[in-house]
């Protein structure tokens, strides 16, 4: 029987890939007197889906990341799955 899950896919630029959004934000924070060593931007996608198991939900979310959400040349990504609370 299928259950409802929320898969979170977090997409980050690989080390060494320029991150102009993070650099601009870092400079702005420093102008506001915030001290920080490094800042990175990430994209996070939350996907609600039905699957037979958490592993099956993770496999589907991983396939989505590989095919569309992340560019394997410049991105790394992680997938985390949790049961969705409440009725589906």
C-alpha positions in Angstrom: 0.0 0.0 0.0 1.4 3.4 -1.0 2.0 6.0 1.7 2.6 9.8 1.4 6.2 11.1 1.7 7.9 14.4 1.3 11.3 14.2 -0.4 13.7 17.1 0.0 16.3 17.5 -2.7 19.0 20.0 -1.8 21.1 21.1 -4.8 24.5 22.8 -4.3 27.2 24.0 -6.6 30.3 21.7 -6.6 33.4 23.1 -4.8 35.3 25.4 -7.2 32.3 26.4 -9.2 31.7 30.2 -9.1 28.7 31.2 -7.0 28.0 34.9 -7.9 24.7 35.0 -5.9 26.5 33.9 -2.7 29.4 36.3 -3.3 27.1 39.3 -3.7 25.1 38.3 -0.6 28.3 37.7 1.4 29.6 41.2 0.5 26.3 42.8 1.4 26.3 41.0 4.8 29.8 42.1 5.5 28.8 45.7 4.7 26.2 45.3 7.4 29.0 44.3 9.8 28.2 40.6 9.9 31.4 38.5 10.0 31.4 35.3 8.1 34.0 33.1 6.6 32.0 31.6 3.7 28.5 31.7 2.2 27.0 29.3 -0.3 23.7 29.4 -2.1 21.6 26.2 -2.4 18.3 25.3 -4.0 15.9 23.1 -2.0 13.0 21.3 -3.6 10.3 19.7 -1.6 8.3 17.0 -3.4 5.2 15.4 -2.1 4.6 12.0 -3.5 3.1 8.6 -2.9 5.3 5.5 -2.8 5.4 2.0 -1.5 8.3 2.7 0.9 10.7 5.5 1.9 13.3 3.9 -0.3 11.0 4.0 -3.3 10.2 7.6 -2.7 14.0 8.4 -2.4 14.6 6.6 -5.7 12.0 8.6 -7.5 13.3 11.9 -6.1 16.8 10.9 -7.0 15.7 10.3 -10.6 14.0 13.7 -10.7 17.3 15.3 -9.4 19.4 13.4 -12.0 17.1 14.3 -14.9 16.1 17.9 -14.2 16.8 19.4 -10.8 20.6 19.2 -10.8 23.2 19.5 -13.5 25.8 16.8 -12.7 28.6 18.9 -14.3 28.3 21.7 -11.7 26.0 20.4 -8.9 26.0 18.0 -6.1 22.7 17.0 -4.4 21.3 15.2 -1.5 17.9 13.5 -1.1 16.1 13.1 2.3 12.6 11.5 2.7 10.2 11.8 5.5 6.6 10.5 5.9 4.0 13.2 5.3 1.8 13.7 8.3 -2.0 13.6 8.0 -4.3 12.0 5.4 -3.1 11.8 1.8 
